[in-house]
Amino acid sequence: MTVRVAAAFILVFVAAAIVGLAVLVNASTEPPVETVVAGYADALKAIGAGVRLPINQGPGQPHDALPRLATVKENIQKAELIARDVEQQMATKSSGCIFAKAAGDAIEKEISPAAAATKNSLAALLSATSDRLSKLTKENTAFGWVGWRGSREQEIQELLLFAHAIATTTANADLAFTRLKIKATALNKVALTCQ
């Protein structure tokens, strides 16, 4: 009987040691707050520094512009992920104040340039799409064409769908950057209460 009790005691002790080690390993693998904040700021700086290239105004315009729209969508997702991470960091009582003090101003000053660059990219895409659509529609009217005329009408349909995708992406960008601004403001308010 005593051998079983001793074996059970050893088993419990080993299990507790393994759990304790796992907790220590998880705690030590989290990057420091400064590194996390610098990553957020760098991601927002990269969005704000995005270079806008000229948009093809020719027949392949919707297809040529798709990768640019995809890049803008990725940037919007980054902003949304940063907002979510900020929420989680603020909810953690042990690191909330530390994070708020380190992140508030660092993130807030990068939001406006990133939001402006995103808005400008979307506006350029929409402008080029609208210009091409207008040109094709005027040509159709000048030729007296009504209804299906092959590739020209297909391009018009693609342009209309692309314009809708840009409008949807613009709304998503507004939501993501507004949420991020709200979180940055909240960080600064939390930092004031932590002093």
Secondary structure, DSSP 8 states (H G I E B T S, - for coil): -HHHHHHHHHHHHHHHHHHHHHHHHHHHHS--HHHHHHHHHHHHHHHHT--------STTHHHHHHHHHHHHHHHHHHHHHHHHHHHHHHH-HHHHHHHHHHHHHHHHHHHHHHHHHHHHHHHHHHHHHHHHHHHHHHHHHHHT--S--THHHHHHHHHHHHHHHHHHHHHHHHHHHHHHHHHHHHHHHHHHHT-
